[in-house]
């Protein structure tokens, strides 16, 4: 065991080191062949050491997905705050841009996050996903209260928004929108959606 790994282990940072390395592997080549043994080797600890924190591979993947939802939620909340007292449309565009940025930069992680959420619909990952998206639901609810959107369940409108943004992110990562910047694509998509949801 290296001195660095030894310090990580005894200072209580092994869990974070394992998650950091797992996140890097997922970003490089996806989650399909990720293994606890490989990650233990990479951070310089015995193959049994990770089991102090993650009893099996799935536990590690779930922890990584949970961390992903927490990070996404923080980024969406920061985007909404950055809008300050701006118009509703501006705040929602900022949130949409934050989501598309996450979805394009961490596409494999996002896939892992949603796979975990759907595997256990009533578990911690489902709760973490709801918490992550709560900011955008609140922004939409505020838009409805201000008369910018027609009334209804804000969660349903948020679902339509995120479905639109996920499709947009897939097109961007697939190189299907050459000549269009992500910013312009987000703006066009959000404006089209909001125009369709205007009060009648």
N, C-alpha and C positions, 0 to 999 in steps of 0.2 A: 504494500500500500504506500503510495507516495505521501510525502509530508503534507502536500496541499490537501489531498483527499483525507488524510488523517485529521487535519484541522477541521475540515468541513464536517466530518463525521462527528467529532467530539464537540464541536460548537453548535451542533444541531442543524447544520446546513446541508446535510446529505440529501434530504428530500428535495430541496430547491435545486441542487446540482443535478439530480436525476431528472427532474421535470425540465430543467433547461436543456439538457442533452436530448431528452425525448422530443421536445419541441423542435430542436434543430433537425433531428432525423426526420420527423414528420414533414417539415418544410422542404427537406432535400429530396425525399423519395416516398412520402406518404407513410401511412401507419401499418400497411399490410404485413411487412416483415420486421417490424420493431420487436425487439426482445429485451427482457430484463438483463440477460447475461451480457449482451452486447453493450448496453448502457452502463452496466457495472464496470465492464472492462474499460470503457471510454473515460469514466470519471476516476478510475484507479482504485476501485474497491473490490472486495471479493464478490463472487457471483451470488453469495447468500445475503450480502449486506442489504440490498434493496428491499428484501422481504420484511425488514423492520418497519418499513413505511408502506409497502405495496405487496400484499400477499400473493398477487399474481399479475400477469400482464394486463388483464382487463382493468384491474384497480388502478394501475398506472395510467391507462388510456382515459379512464373516467376522471381521474384527477386532472389530467391535462385538459380535457374538455371543460371541466368545471372552471379551471383557471381561465380558459379561453372566453367563456361566457362572462366571467367577472371583468376581464379586460375589455371585451366588447361593450359591456354595460358602462364602464368608466369612460370609454371613448365617446359613446353616444351622449352620455350626460355632459361631458365636457363640451361637445359640439353644441348642445342645446344652451348651455350657459354662455358660450361664446357669442351666441346670438343676442344675449342680453334682452333688452326690451324691443328688439327688432320686430318687424312685421312677422306674422305667423309664417308666411311663405318662405321668408329668409331663414328662419329657424329650422323649418323642416328641410330645406335644401341643405343646410349645414349637417343635419343629422344623416340625411341620405348620403351625402358625400363621405361622411365618416364610415358609414356601413360599407359602401362600395370600396373604399380604400382598404378596410379590413378584409373584405371578401376577395379582393384581388391579390393582396399581399400575403394573405394567410389562407388560401383556398383549401389546402389539404387539412388544416386545422379546423376550419369551419365545417368541412364535410364530417370530420370526426365528431365535432360538437353536436351536429344535428343527428348523426347516427346514434349517439349515446342518448340524446333526448328522446328519440322515438323508440329506442329499445326498452326504456323504463318510463312510460308516460306519466307516472305519478311519483317519480323519484327526485333526488336532489338536482339532477341535471335539468329536469323539467322546470323545477322551481327557479334554478339559476337562469334559464332562458327567459322565463317570465320577468324576472327582475331586470335582466339586461335590456329587454325591449320596453320596459315600463315607461322609460323617459319619452320614447316616441309616441306611445299611446297617450301619455299626458299632453304632449304637444298637440296631437290631433284633437283631443278633447277640448283643449283651449281654443283651437281654431273653430270647432263647432260652436262653442259658447259665444265666440266673437262674431258668429254669423258667416264665417269664411267657408265653412263646409256644411252640407246638409246634415241634419241630426241623424243619430243612429249609434250603434255600438262602435266606439272608437277602436276597439281591438280588431274588429272586422276590417275597418279602413286601413289599419296598420298592417294587417295580413296582406291586403292587396298591394300596399306600398312595398313591403319587403319582398313579395313575390316578383314584383316588377324590378326591384333593385337587384335581386339575385339573378334574374335573367340577364340584366344589363351587365352585371359583373362577369357572368359566364361568357358573354359576347366579348367583353374587353380582354379577358384572359385568353380567349381563343383567337384573338387577333381579327375579330370579325368587324371591328369598327375602325379600320384604318382611316386616318384623316380626321377623326373626331377625338377631341380630348376627353378624358374622363369627366372633367368639370362640366363641359358642354353637354355631354350625354346625360349626366345626372340632372342638370338644370332642365333640359328638354323633357326628360321622363317625368320628373316631379311636377313640372308645370302642366303637362298634358293630363296627368292623373288628377291634379287639383282642379283643373278646369272641368273635368268630367264629374267631379264631386261637388261642384258649386250648388248652393241652394237653388231650387227651381223657382 
